Amino acid sequence: MHFCEPPKIILKDLAELRAFLAQFPTNPPDKYSVKSLDICALIEQIFSEKGERFEYNSVILKRAMQDFGLPPSPPNGTEGGILGSLVYNAQNYVAHDWLVANGYSQFTQELVNQAGESGKKIKFSGGTVADVRRIDETWYAMPKGSRKRTFIPDMTCGAKIV
């Protein structure tokens, strides 16, 4: 799971979602920066029904069309349509919100420095735990037992000090 940029447009309810789809039937501005709260809630509902935090976009797309009464005709009925893009976005925003709710922050050098100075380890959102060691005045997050390999802070990965 990764962090993502904040949305530029938030669709707060089904009426706004329908209006957005009607207004931009093919190519809206910033289509990858639009967050639909209804689609995010649907994804969370699907996750709770399945008991795991993963589902294919095509399954969510079909369920959104069914539950929200959206027409299955192109472009909304195809995986490449605008609704498909909103489902893709929602998957990212749901993962981002889960990371924040569970105490994760972006994996940065500052986080590595804080962990090193406090003598703690770093846990990544995927479950991997890294030792933090100081080498030549710089703190590094390293796999357990490694002397040469390091994790590179990329600001997209979720990590927390443990």
C-alpha positions in Angstrom: 0.0 0.0 0.0 1.1 3.5 -0.8 0.4 7.0 0.1 -1.1 9.2 -2.6 -1.5 12.9 -3.3 -4.6 14.6 -1.8 -7.6 14.7 -4.2 -8.3 17.9 -6.1 -12.1 17.1 -6.4 -14.1 15.2 -3.7 -17.5 13.9 -4.7 -19.4 13.8 -1.4 -22.5 11.8 -2.4 -24.2 9.9 -5.1 -25.8 13.0 -6.7 -22.4 14.6 -7.1 -21.0 11.3 -8.6 -23.9 11.2 -11.1 -23.4 14.8 -12.0 -19.7 14.3 -12.5 -20.2 11.3 -14.8 -22.8 13.3 -16.8 -20.6 16.4 -17.0 -17.5 14.5 -18.1 -18.6 11.5 -20.1 -15.2 11.0 -21.7 -12.2 12.8 -20.3 -12.5 15.0 -17.2 -9.7 17.3 -16.0 -7.6 15.7 -13.3 -9.4 12.4 -13.6 -6.8 10.7 -11.4 -7.3 13.4 -8.6 -11.0 12.8 -8.0 -12.2 11.0 -4.9 -15.8 9.6 -4.7 -16.7 9.0 -1.0 -19.5 6.7 -2.1 -17.1 4.5 -4.1 -14.7 4.5 -1.2 -17.5 3.4 1.2 -18.5 0.7 -1.2 -14.9 -0.6 -1.3 -14.7 -0.7 2.5 -18.1 -2.6 2.5 -16.7 -5.1 0.0 -13.5 -5.5 2.1 -15.6 -6.2 5.2 -17.8 -8.7 3.4 -14.7 -10.5 2.0 -12.7 -10.3 5.2 -9.6 -9.1 3.4 -8.4 -5.8 2.0 -8.2 -6.5 -1.7 -10.6 -6.7 -4.6 -10.2 -6.4 -8.3 -11.2 -3.0 -9.9 -13.5 -4.8 -12.4 -15.5 -6.4 -9.5 -15.8 -3.1 -7.8 -16.8 -1.4 -11.0 -19.6 -3.9 -11.6 -20.8 -3.6 -8.1 -20.8 0.2 -8.3 -22.9 0.1 -11.4 -25.3 -2.4 -9.7 -25.6 -0.7 -6.3 -25.6 2.9 -7.6 -27.9 2.2 -10.6 -25.3 3.5 -13.1 -25.8 2.6 -16.7 -23.5 -0.2 -18.0 -23.2 1.5 -21.4 -19.9 3.0 -22.6 -18.0 4.9 -21.5 -19.1 4.1 -17.9 -19.6 0.4 -18.6 -16.0 -0.2 -19.7 -13.0 -0.6 -17.5 -11.3 2.2 -19.3 -14.2 4.6 -18.8 -14.5 7.4 -16.3 -16.2 5.3 -13.7 -13.3 2.8 -14.0 -10.9 5.7 -13.3 -12.9 6.7 -10.3 -12.8 3.1 -9.0 -9.0 3.0 -9.5 -8.7 6.3 -7.6 -10.9 5.1 -4.8 -8.8 2.0 -4.3 -5.7 4.3 -3.8 -7.6 6.7 -1.5 -9.0 3.8 0.6 -5.4 2.3 1.0 -4.1 5.8 1.9 -6.8 6.4 4.5 -6.1 2.9 6.0 -2.4 3.7 6.4 -3.1 7.0 8.1 -5.8 5.4 10.4 -3.3 2.7 11.4 -0.5 5.1 12.4 1.6 4.8 9.3 3.3 7.8 7.7 5.4 8.4 4.6 8.8 6.6 4.7 11.3 9.4 4.8 14.9 9.9 5.9 13.5 12.0 8.8 11.5 9.0 10.0 14.7 6.8 9.7 16.6 9.4 11.7 13.9 9.5 14.4 13.9 5.7 14.7 17.7 5.6 14.9 18.0 8.3 17.5 15.3 6.6 19.7 16.8 3.1 19.2 13.7 1.7 17.6 12.9 -0.2 14.4 10.7 0.7 11.4 7.7 -1.4 10.4 6.5 -1.1 6.8 2.8 -1.4 5.8 3.6 -4.8 4.2 4.7 -6.2 7.6 8.5 -6.1 7.0 10.4 -4.8 10.0 13.7 -3.0 9.4 16.6 -2.5 11.8 18.0 1.1 11.9 21.7 1.5 12.0 24.1 4.4 11.8 26.9 4.3 9.3 29.3 7.2 8.8 27.0 9.7 10.5 23.9 8.6 8.5 21.0 6.5 9.7 19.8 3.6 7.4 16.8 1.3 7.5 18.1 -2.2 6.8 16.6 -5.7 6.5 17.3 -7.8 9.6 20.8 -9.2 9.5 21.9 -7.2 6.4 25.1 -5.3 6.4 24.9 -3.9 2.9 21.3 -3.6 1.7 19.1 -0.7 2.7 15.6 0.5 2.2 15.5 3.7 0.3 13.1 6.4 1.7 10.7 7.1 -1.2 7.8 9.0 0.6 5.2 6.7 -1.0 5.6 3.6 1.2 3.8 3.4 4.6 6.1 3.0 7.6 6.0 3.6 11.3 8.4 3.5 14.2 8.0 0.4 16.5 
